[in-house]
Amino acid sequence: MAIVRRIRRQADDIDSAEQWLKQVARSKCKAFLVNAKKQSLIKESAEAHYAATAEQERHCRFQEYHLQERVLGIREVVEKMSSIYVEVFELWEQGLTETESAAVLKILPNTVKSRRNKIRKVVRERLGVSLPPKKRK
């Protein structure tokens, strides 16, 4: 509509209207290219972000797999021990503190502590790996 109005106002000066139309066309093309470039940059950024996220996820899965493998190895060692150690290990694996484990098992916290230390020692001897030290609260 703007083009039609402009041509009607300047009907006597066709050269001016032609120049104006060319300028409008140039501006529209430039805006289109700028927008296309922005969209391309957004797409590239999204793809890069996706690739980085996918790589992080693969790395986390890899670490989780090896951690599970390690826990299974430790569990095998602990299961060869007495059932009192297995119970302590299972509660430890769930993230319970010595005090919380003692309450569940209805034993003293120092008993849980000594059983955890025994588990650490046996695992270290058989697998050559260390279990995390006790959590302090």
N, C-alpha and C positions, 0 to 999 in steps of 0.2 A: 504494500500500500504506500509506503514511504517513497518508493521508487516512482510509482505512478504520479503521486502528488508533485514530486520534484520535477518530473518531465513536463507535467502540465504547466507548472509555474515558469519553467524555462524553455518552453517550446520553441521560442525564437532562437535560442542559443543551444543548438544540438551538440556542438563541440563541448560545451561546459557540462551538459548532461552526460555525455559519453565519458568524460574524464571522471565525473562523479561516480558513475556506474563502475568504472574500472577500479577506482579507489575502494568502493564498497566490496567488490569482488576480491581484491587483494586482502582487505581486512578480514573478510570472512574466511578466506583460505588460510591466512596466517593464524587466526583464532582456532581453526580446525586443526592445523598442524601442532600448535602449542598444546591444545587439549589432547590430541593423540599422543604427543610426547609425554605429557603428564600421566596419561593412562598407561603408557608403556612403562614408565618409571614405577608407577604403582604396582603394575603387574610383576615387573622384575623384582621389586622389593618384596612383594608377597611370596614370590617363588623362592627368593633367597631365604626369607624367614621360614618358609615351609621346609626347605632343605636343611636349615640349621636345626629346626625343631625335630625333624625326622632323625637327624644324626644324633641329637641328644637322647632321643627316645631309644635308638638302637644301643647307644652306649649304656644307658640305664638298664635296659633289658639284659645286656651282656654282663654287667656288674651283678644284677639280681640273680642271674643264672649261676654265676660263679659263687655267689654268697649262698644260694640254696644248696649247691653242690658241697660247699664247705660245711654247712650245717648238717647235711645228710651224713657226711663223713664223721663229724663230731658225734652226731646222734648214734651212729653205729658203735662208736667206742663207748659211749655212755651206757647204751643198752646192754653191753657185755658186763657192766658193773652191776652192783646190787640194785634192787628196785627202789631203795631209799634215795639213791643218787639219781635215778631216772625221774622220780617225782620232783626232786629239787630242780633238775635240769629243765623239765617241762615248764615249771613255773617261771624259771629264769628266762627261758625262751619267750615266754609271754610278756616279759618286761616287768615282772613283779620284783620289788625290792626284797632284801633279806627279811625285813620286818613283816612285809605283806605275805611272803612265802611262809614264814614261821606261823602266822595266824591261820593260814589255810591248812597247813600240815599239823597244827596244834603242837608245835615244838618250839624250843627256844631259838631266838635269832642267831645266837652264837653257834648253834648246831647247824643251822642253814649255812652260816658263813664257813664253818669247817668243811661241810660237804661240798660247797662250791669250790673251795680251795683244793680239795681232793680231786674234783672233776677237772679243774684247771691243770693240776699236776699230771694226771693220767693222760689228758688230751695232748699236753705239751710233749710228754714222753713218746706217745704212740704216733702222733701226726706231725709233730714239730711246729705246731701253730699255737698261738696263745688266744685265750678267750678274754673278753674285755674284763677289766677289774670291776669290783662291786661299785654300784651307784651309791653315792652319798647324798643323804637328804638332811 
